């Protein structure tokens, strides 16, 4: 099974200059836990729900930009990669989501939940 078959698409993204509050609202509105940070059509980082929670604690009012709390550089994967490769990359790097990129930029995201759902379906067969 390929990443393109299981990724969430289109990708929900945020710019590095967006505020903490804007990123948090986007996550809540879209029920997302990981959001790629994109600038000039290139992935420059990723921000996770956990990053936003830590920012709220560490910066009191969380008056920071996404660029200050995102993880960079970011590990990505292509849409033609296998879901097993995505699982290996996430496990090796201890991350919960991989932005999916092709020649045009970010086309989606695959998360640990997507991968687990694939494995559960395979086990049920």
MIFI-770028 format. One record per residue: x, y, z of N, C-alpha, C in turn; residue in three letters; residue number from 1. Coordinates in nm, 3 decimals. Atoms other than C-alpha are relative to their C-alpha. Layout:
// residues N
REC      n.c1      n.c2      n.c3     ca.c1     ca.c2     ca.c3      c.c1      c.c2      c.c3   code   pos
REC         X         Y         Z         X         Y         Z         X         Y         Z    ALA   NUM
...
//
This chain:
// residues 125
REC      n.c1      n.c2      n.c3     ca.c1     ca.c2     ca.c3      c.c1      c.c2      c.c3   code   pos
REC     0.085    -0.118     0.000     0.000     0.000     0.000     0.090     0.124     0.000    UNK     1
REC    -0.079    -0.121     0.015     0.128     0.344    -0.092    -0.050     0.113     0.090    UNK     2
REC     0.032    -0.116    -0.083     0.138     0.662     0.113    -0.116     0.079    -0.059    UNK     3
REC     0.105    -0.080     0.064    -0.082     0.841    -0.141    -0.140    -0.056     0.024    UNK     4
REC     0.129     0.064    -0.023    -0.359     0.589    -0.068    -0.053     0.022     0.141    UNK     5
REC     0.039    -0.013    -0.139    -0.366     0.663     0.305     0.022     0.139     0.060    UNK     6
REC    -0.028    -0.133    -0.053    -0.250     1.023     0.346    -0.126     0.086     0.006    UNK     7
REC     0.106    -0.101    -0.001    -0.479     1.309     0.439     0.038     0.106    -0.102    UNK     8
REC    -0.028    -0.096     0.106    -0.507     1.543     0.145    -0.129     0.075    -0.032    UNK     9
REC    -0.120    -0.081     0.013    -0.508     1.827     0.068     0.061     0.030     0.137    UNK    10
REC    -0.071    -0.029    -0.124    -0.252     1.922     0.326    -0.051     0.129     0.064    UNK    11
REC     0.029    -0.121    -0.078    -0.344     2.168     0.598     0.136     0.054     0.039    UNK    12
REC    -0.132    -0.056    -0.027    -0.046     2.401     0.626    -0.012     0.134     0.070    UNK    13
REC    -0.009    -0.130    -0.066     0.063     2.708     0.816     0.133     0.063    -0.041    UNK    14
REC    -0.124    -0.072     0.033     0.324     2.975     0.741     0.081     0.022     0.127    UNK    15
REC    -0.083    -0.018    -0.119     0.621     3.026     0.975    -0.030     0.128     0.077    UNK    16
REC     0.030    -0.127    -0.066     0.508     3.381     1.051    -0.136     0.004     0.068    UNK    17
REC     0.131     0.005    -0.065     0.163     3.273     1.169     0.017    -0.007     0.151    UNK    18
REC    -0.007     0.000    -0.146     0.090     3.314     1.537    -0.033    -0.138     0.057    UNK    19
REC     0.036     0.119    -0.077     0.065     3.039     1.793    -0.151    -0.019    -0.001    UNK    20
REC     0.146     0.007    -0.009    -0.303     3.122     1.827    -0.064    -0.042    -0.132    UNK    21
REC     0.054     0.039     0.132    -0.368     3.090     1.452     0.023    -0.149    -0.025    UNK    22
REC    -0.030     0.143     0.019    -0.197     2.749     1.443    -0.090    -0.086     0.088    UNK    23
REC     0.085     0.074    -0.092    -0.392     2.630     1.746    -0.144    -0.004    -0.051    UNK    24
REC     0.137    -0.005     0.054    -0.723     2.744     1.595    -0.014    -0.090    -0.122    UNK    25
REC     0.002     0.085     0.119    -0.638     2.572     1.266    -0.004    -0.148     0.040    UNK    26
REC     0.001     0.139    -0.047    -0.562     2.248     1.451    -0.136    -0.039     0.055    UNK    27
REC     0.132     0.029    -0.058    -0.888     2.269     1.641    -0.107    -0.008    -0.108    UNK    28
REC     0.101    -0.004     0.105    -1.096     2.360     1.336     0.007    -0.121    -0.093    UNK    29
REC    -0.021     0.109     0.096    -0.947     2.085     1.118     0.023    -0.135     0.066    UNK    30
REC    -0.026     0.122    -0.075    -0.903     1.824     1.393     0.133    -0.063    -0.042    UNK    31
REC    -0.133     0.044     0.039    -0.534     1.799     1.304     0.092    -0.002     0.121    UNK    32
REC    -0.096     0.008    -0.110    -0.247     1.700     1.531     0.141     0.037    -0.045    UNK    33
REC    -0.129    -0.038     0.059     0.044     1.782     1.297    -0.029     0.088    -0.121    UNK    34
REC     0.020    -0.089     0.114     0.066     2.072     1.053     0.136     0.036    -0.059    UNK    35
REC    -0.123    -0.044     0.065     0.346     2.121     0.800     0.007     0.152    -0.007    UNK    36
REC    -0.024    -0.144     0.010     0.498     2.468     0.801     0.062     0.024    -0.138    UNK    37
REC    -0.039    -0.018     0.140     0.532     2.593     0.443     0.029     0.147    -0.028    UNK    38
REC    -0.039    -0.134     0.044     0.711     2.895     0.300     0.047    -0.010    -0.144    UNK    39
REC    -0.034     0.003     0.143     0.737     2.965    -0.074    -0.015    -0.140    -0.058    UNK    40
REC     0.034     0.133     0.050     0.580     2.624    -0.145     0.097    -0.110     0.043    UNK    41
REC    -0.094     0.100    -0.051     0.858     2.442     0.046    -0.028    -0.025     0.148    UNK    42
REC     0.018     0.035    -0.141     0.823     2.256     0.376     0.125     0.043     0.075    UNK    43
REC    -0.113    -0.049    -0.080     1.042     2.434     0.630    -0.004    -0.051     0.143    UNK    44
REC     0.013     0.053    -0.134     0.917     2.262     0.944    -0.133    -0.069     0.019    UNK    45
REC     0.129     0.060    -0.035     0.631     2.091     1.120    -0.029     0.040     0.145    UNK    46
REC     0.042    -0.032    -0.136     0.435     2.187     1.429    -0.104    -0.103     0.041    UNK    47
REC     0.091     0.101    -0.053     0.258     1.930     1.643    -0.081     0.060     0.115    UNK    48
REC     0.086    -0.044    -0.110    -0.019     1.969     1.896     0.081     0.011     0.129    UNK    49
REC    -0.085     0.000    -0.121     0.235     1.886     2.168     0.087     0.125     0.004    UNK    50
REC    -0.083    -0.122     0.006     0.457     2.176     2.052    -0.080     0.121     0.047    UNK    51
REC     0.084    -0.114    -0.039     0.168     2.417     2.097    -0.030    -0.003     0.150    UNK    52
REC     0.024     0.011    -0.144     0.093     2.284     2.445     0.123     0.042     0.079    UNK    53
REC    -0.124    -0.040    -0.068     0.457     2.322     2.547     0.025     0.149    -0.012    UNK    54
REC    -0.018    -0.144     0.019     0.467     2.672     2.402    -0.087     0.078     0.097    UNK    55
REC     0.091    -0.069    -0.092     0.168     2.771     2.612     0.057     0.000     0.141    UNK    56
REC    -0.059     0.010    -0.133     0.346     2.651     2.925     0.129     0.082     0.009    UNK    57
REC    -0.131    -0.064    -0.004     0.692     2.783     2.839    -0.002     0.149    -0.026    UNK    58
REC     0.002    -0.141     0.036     0.592     3.120     2.700    -0.117     0.074     0.064    UNK    59
REC     0.112    -0.055    -0.076     0.305     3.189     2.941    -0.119     0.037    -0.088    UNK    60
REC     0.112    -0.044     0.083     0.082     3.377     2.697     0.004    -0.060    -0.140    UNK    61
REC    -0.016     0.062     0.131     0.207     3.182     2.395    -0.004     0.105    -0.111    UNK    62
REC    -0.006    -0.108     0.099     0.272     3.508     2.211     0.123    -0.019    -0.088    UNK    63
REC    -0.114     0.036     0.084     0.509     3.345     1.963    -0.051    -0.036    -0.139    UNK    64
REC     0.031     0.044     0.136     0.520     3.269     1.593     0.027    -0.150    -0.012    UNK    65
REC    -0.020     0.142     0.028     0.507     2.917     1.454     0.149    -0.029    -0.021    UNK    66
REC    -0.142     0.022     0.027     0.871     2.956     1.342     0.080    -0.024     0.128    UNK    67
REC    -0.072     0.015    -0.126     0.976     2.973     1.707    -0.024    -0.134     0.068    UNK    68
REC     0.032     0.126    -0.067     0.817     2.642     1.802     0.000    -0.121    -0.094    UNK    69
REC     0.004     0.112     0.094     0.826     2.431     1.484     0.128    -0.083     0.009    UNK    70
REC    -0.116     0.088     0.011     1.059     2.136     1.436     0.057     0.015    -0.141    UNK    71
REC    -0.067    -0.013     0.129     1.311     2.188     1.158     0.143    -0.049     0.016    UNK    72
REC     0.063     0.034     0.127     1.450     2.045     0.946    -0.103    -0.111     0.019    UNK    73
REC     0.109     0.097    -0.008     1.150     1.828     0.878     0.029    -0.120    -0.089    UNK    74
REC    -0.011     0.123     0.078     1.149     1.469     0.759    -0.127    -0.013    -0.083    UNK    75
REC     0.115     0.013     0.091     0.922     1.417     0.456     0.003    -0.135    -0.070    UNK    76
REC     0.009     0.124     0.078     0.811     1.131     0.236    -0.075     0.031    -0.129    UNK    77
REC     0.070    -0.017     0.126     0.689     1.100    -0.122    -0.128    -0.082    -0.005    UNK    78
REC     0.127     0.072     0.009     0.340     0.984    -0.221     0.012    -0.142    -0.053    UNK    79
REC    -0.019     0.134     0.058     0.479     0.678    -0.402     0.072    -0.095     0.094    UNK    80
REC    -0.065     0.087    -0.099     0.658     0.543    -0.092    -0.104    -0.093     0.061    UNK    81
REC     0.094     0.093    -0.065     0.507     0.248     0.091    -0.034     0.048     0.140    UNK    82
REC     0.042    -0.033    -0.136     0.316     0.286     0.414     0.098    -0.062     0.100    UNK    83
REC    -0.100     0.063    -0.088     0.569     0.045     0.569     0.123     0.090     0.012    UNK    84
REC    -0.112    -0.095    -0.007     0.848     0.289     0.477    -0.035     0.119     0.088    UNK    85
REC     0.043    -0.111    -0.084     0.648     0.568     0.638     0.006    -0.039     0.147    UNK    86
REC    -0.004     0.048    -0.139     0.612     0.360     0.956     0.143    -0.008     0.050    UNK    87
REC    -0.142     0.011    -0.040     0.986     0.289     0.963     0.061     0.137     0.026    UNK    88
REC    -0.055    -0.136    -0.016     1.074     0.656     0.916    -0.053     0.065     0.127    UNK    89
REC     0.057    -0.060    -0.121     0.835     0.767     1.189     0.058    -0.065     0.126    UNK    90
REC    -0.056     0.068    -0.117     0.963     0.502     1.431     0.146     0.039     0.021    UNK    91
REC    -0.143    -0.034    -0.010     1.329     0.576     1.355     0.020     0.142     0.053    UNK    92
REC    -0.016    -0.141    -0.037     1.283     0.951     1.399    -0.086     0.042     0.119    UNK    93
REC     0.088    -0.025    -0.114     1.029     0.923     1.683    -0.090     0.120    -0.024    UNK    94
REC     0.092    -0.107     0.039     0.779     1.145     1.506    -0.137    -0.059    -0.030    UNK    95
REC     0.136     0.047     0.018     0.404     1.122     1.464    -0.063     0.033    -0.133    UNK    96
REC     0.057    -0.037     0.129     0.356     1.266     1.117     0.107     0.034    -0.100    UNK    97
REC    -0.092    -0.030     0.110     0.527     1.299     0.782    -0.073     0.080    -0.107    UNK    98
REC     0.055    -0.070     0.115     0.445     1.571     0.532     0.032    -0.079    -0.127    UNK    99
REC    -0.017     0.070     0.127     0.397     1.414     0.190     0.025     0.105    -0.107    UNK   100
REC    -0.037    -0.102     0.099     0.574     1.610    -0.083     0.030    -0.065    -0.134    UNK   101
REC    -0.040     0.038     0.135     0.612     1.581    -0.457     0.062     0.123    -0.065    UNK   102
REC    -0.064    -0.111     0.069     0.756     1.813    -0.720    -0.073     0.132     0.011    UNK   103
REC     0.078    -0.124    -0.010     0.477     2.064    -0.666    -0.007     0.055     0.142    UNK   104
REC     0.005    -0.045    -0.139     0.514     2.090    -0.288    -0.071    -0.100     0.088    UNK   105
REC     0.070     0.087    -0.095     0.314     1.951     0.003    -0.134    -0.043    -0.058    UNK   106
REC     0.125     0.051     0.055     0.032     1.727    -0.115    -0.085    -0.069     0.106    UNK   107
REC     0.076     0.066    -0.105    -0.073     1.572     0.214     0.087    -0.025     0.122    UNK   108
REC    -0.074     0.041    -0.119     0.034     1.428     0.547    -0.045    -0.141     0.035    UNK   109
REC     0.033     0.132    -0.052     0.049     1.073     0.678     0.045    -0.004     0.145    UNK   110
REC    -0.028    -0.001    -0.143     0.034     1.021     1.052     0.008    -0.143     0.054    UNK   111
REC    -0.008     0.130    -0.064     0.096     0.739     1.294    -0.138    -0.066     0.009    UNK   112
REC     0.136     0.055    -0.003    -0.282     0.696     1.320    -0.035    -0.063    -0.133    UNK   113
REC     0.025     0.056     0.133    -0.305     0.643     0.943     0.071    -0.135    -0.015    UNK   114
REC    -0.080     0.122     0.012    -0.030     0.379     0.963    -0.061    -0.112     0.086    UNK   115
REC     0.061     0.100    -0.088    -0.189     0.199     1.259    -0.128    -0.054    -0.062    UNK   116
REC     0.125     0.045     0.064    -0.522     0.188     1.075     0.027    -0.097    -0.114    UNK   117
REC    -0.037     0.093     0.107    -0.350     0.020     0.778     0.035    -0.136     0.059    UNK   118
REC    -0.042     0.126    -0.060    -0.190    -0.241     1.003    -0.118    -0.075     0.064    UNK   119
REC     0.119     0.063    -0.059    -0.518    -0.307     1.187    -0.084    -0.065    -0.110    UNK   120
REC     0.077     0.057     0.111    -0.697    -0.359     0.855     0.068    -0.124    -0.056    UNK   121
REC    -0.074     0.115     0.051    -0.423    -0.595     0.739    -0.013    -0.120     0.094    UNK   122
REC     0.011     0.108    -0.098    -0.445    -0.797     1.060    -0.140    -0.062    -0.002    UNK   123
REC     0.138     0.048     0.001    -0.823    -0.827     1.022    -0.030    -0.089    -0.121    UNK   124
REC     0.024     0.080     0.123    -0.791    -0.988     0.678     0.031    -0.146     0.021    UNK   125
//
